[in-house]
Amino acid sequence: MATQNAAPAAGPNPGAAADPRRWLVLAVICTAYLMVGLDLTVMNLALPSAQEALEFTNADRQWIVTAYALPFGSLLLFFGRLSDLIGRKESFLIGLSGFAIASAVGGASTGFGMLVAARASQGVFAAMLAPACLALLATTFTDQNEKGKAFGIFSGVVASGAGLGLIIGGALTSALDWRWCLYVNLIFAGIALAGGILLLTKQPKAGGRIDVPGVLVASAGMFCLVYGLSNAAEDSWSAPSTWGFLAAGAALLIAFALWQARAAHPLLPPRIVLDRNRGGAYLTVLLVGTGMFGILLFLIYYMQTTLDYSAITSGVALLPMIVCTTLGAGIGATKLMPKYGPKPLITTGLLISAAGMAWLTGIGVDSGYASDLLGPLMVVGLGMGLIYAAALSTGTSGVDTQDSGIASACISAGQQLGGALGTALLNTIAATAATHWLEDNAKGQPTLQQLQLASIDGYTTVFWWCTAIFAGGAVIAGLLLRSGPLPTPDTAPAASDTAEHTPAEQA
């Protein structure tokens, strides 16, 4: 039976008094989510030092990254719905506490197995924390103008987290020790935990029960996809461990979608993703996550192996992009989004990012930072800011308050799948392009200069692919997203009038 007293589709009661501590709550949420974003990349630059200290093999090294990504990507939908059922404050505090403990254990690791277990535990609690952060943001701010500012600030944090992780990871590894890439989380977690206990208030919980079959099938499907893509990045697309897991993941997610249409208490109600704006936002985040690895992965390779930048220098070189991302997100969320809606922001942001990636294809062996890298980095950063400012707020707009956790989880899931797909796809493209260049240009044993030129050909090929991904995304967003601003709480119809209830819910 359909819910009789549904909350307004846009979230909390617009007539309710604003929380006087809401901006402090935003600071707490941003601190927590920044920690989650940092850990996607903060260990990347610390891996050689960790490998030397703990004496594990090159083949094992990838598991330090994969162990975090697998549970994170697999459990997002489950924890997103769980936060709706048990409470977002509770999910936030449990996720923070668990993440801090796992980070402390990881920093104190005495062996490879202990470090992998700690990283996997981080991924579990990150999956609990990430959707709770965005859901708390969506339900804390009731005034539309203030909500735009809040989403602008939060969007800057989300878009820049992985880049900052590279900077912080390089700085801590160079100045202190690789273990501080994990210990640093205790500082973020301590601040956010104290703020969460003091500032967050309990929110209404959703009714219903956990869709156990849906949880099992969705989690298994996401695990297979992320694991299969990780194998593709390390081995090849033709390896049975790649295509077998990808095929199983696709089959499981198709089964999950079919089950959600008839489940009495679906884990992911179809109405969440079938809305054109929200569906477009989730797809946008996936495409952006795929393309962004063209910068965060291969540009770092280029700066360190070709231009001989140190780890910390190559990280600091990304700062202008992060600054432009934050500025773009702020302007987009506060000035443009309320007036024009998500369609022009997302399409324009994708086109701007495509132009920046095309500009980056001009790099060479002797490129200068100011002349060849600074400009395109700033352009891409501006485009990313516009995209995230629109996508994050759109992905949680128009849903019942009790569905804000699962809607937030869809955004995080898009980011995780996009990152995994980008790593696997673009690694393969770069390696293939470099191999073909050597076959066509090197006779016998290649010289150092020829190896550098081959690598650059791989990087520029990746940048052209990222250009195509962003440009194609702009076309998809232009066709899928609706024109005009998002409905406000005053104009949005009640959820019970607009929701596309499943047959089981209507029975």
Secondary structure as UniProt FT lines:
FT   TURN            9..10
FT   TURN            14..15
FT   TURN            20..21
FT   HELIX           22..38
FT   TURN            39..46
FT   HELIX           47..54
FT   HELIX           58..86
FT   HELIX           88..107
FT   HELIX           112..140
FT   HELIX           144..175
FT   TURN            178..179
FT   HELIX           180..199
FT   HELIX           212..234
FT   TURN            237..238
FT   HELIX           240..260
FT   TURN            261..262
FT   HELIX           270..274
FT   HELIX           276..296
FT   HELIX           298..301
FT   HELIX           302..306
FT   HELIX           311..316
FT   TURN            317..318
FT   HELIX           319..331
FT   HELIX           332..336
FT   HELIX           337..340
FT   HELIX           342..360
FT   TURN            361..362
FT   TURN            365..366
FT   HELIX           369..373
FT   HELIX           374..395
FT   TURN            396..398
FT   HELIX           401..403
FT   HELIX           404..441
FT   HELIX           448..480
FT   TURN            489..491
FT   HELIX           495..498
FT   HELIX           503..506
//
